[in-house]
């Protein structure tokens, strides 16, 4: 872009290449400028869409978390079991959950067993699937 500007100024000042050459360069410069302007507008538009979608995603994630907490309450999970359930669904290992909660791994295993029993699930996969299944009904 800068090259074209300097080249056009140089051509105008030198007046060696003639009107046709200068006209062609001006048309190319204008075309490039229009395309650049259009692309910048498109990027601006896409950024607005991204911001809107991020907001929508955050809202939906909050709603999903609320639904999960309501279900945990319905199952009669304790506060600790609710925390462990969320970490299990996120995919953390028993060791990672124990470290995050600053408890022994054996404690987490016991809580997980209680969670699966109360939720009538065979394991973490069924627990996660319980919530994902509802989201997939539309598909």
N, C-alpha and C positions, 0 to 999 in steps of 0.2 A: 504494500500500500504506500509506504513512505517512498519506495523506489519510484513508483508511478508519479507521485507528486513532484519529486525532484526532477524526474525526466520531463514532465510536462512543462515545468517552469523553465528548465534548460532549453527546451524546444522553442518556447515562446520568446525567450531572450535572444536565442541565436537566430531564429527564423530561417534556418537552413533547409529543413526537411519539407517545408510546404504545408499548406492547409490540410490536405488529405491525411497526411501522417498524423498531424496534431489532432484532427477530428477523430481518427480511429483510436488514438490513445485516450482521448477524453471519453469516448463511448465505452471503451474497456474499463476505464477507471470508474465511470458511473455504474456500469453493470456490476463490477466487483463491490462497489460501495452499497448498492441496493441488496445484493446477496448477503453481504456482511450484516447489514441492518436487519434484514429478514431473519437471519440465523440468530442474531442477538435477541430479537423479539421472541423467537421460538424458545430459546434457552430460558428467558425470563418467564414465559408461560409454563414451561416444564417445571421450573422451580416452584411456582405457585401450586401446581398439581402435587408435587412432592410434599410440600408443607401441609397441604390439605389431607393427603393420604396418611402422613405421619400422625397427624392429629386424630384422624379416624381410627388408625391402628391402635393408638394409645387408649382411645375411648373404648374400643372393642376389647382390648386386653384387660382393661379395668372391669368391664362387664363380665368377662369370662372369669376373672378372679373372684368377683362377687358371687357368681353362680357356683363356683367351686366351694367357696366358704359356706354357702347355704347348704350345699350337699354334705359337706363335712359335718356341719351342725346336725343335719338330718340323720346322719350315720352315728352321731353321738361321739365324735372324735374329741379328744382333749385338745387344749391349746398346743401342747407339744406335738401331738399326733398330726394336727393340722399343718404345723411347720414342716414336719418330716414328710408329710404327704406332698406338699408343694415341691420340696427338694427332690423327692423320688420322681415326680412327674417331670421335673426339669431334666432328669437324667443323671443326677449326681450319684456316685457310688456310696455304699454304706460308710466307707472310710471318710470320704469327702464330707458327708453329712455330719458324721461324728465330729470331725475337725471344725466344721462351720458352727456347730451348736455347742462345741466344747464339752462333749460327753464321750463316753466310751462307745466303741463300735457295737459292743454287745447290747447296749441300751438301745441304739438305733435299730438293731435287728429285732429286738423285742417289740419296739414300737411299730415297726413295719409289719410284723406278724399280726399285731392287734389291729392295725389299719386294714389289712387284707381281710381279716375275719369280719370286722364290722362292715366293710364295703362289699363283702361276699365276692371277693376277687381272688384269683389264684396267685397274683403277683403284680409287680409294678407295671407290666405291659397292659394287663387288664384294667388296672387303675387308670392309667393314662388314656386307654382306649375308651373308657367309660365317658370321658369328657369330649374326646375328639369325635366320637361316634355321632354325638348331637350336632356337631358342626358340619359333618359330612352328609347329613340327611338331604341337604339341598342339592347335592351333586348327583 
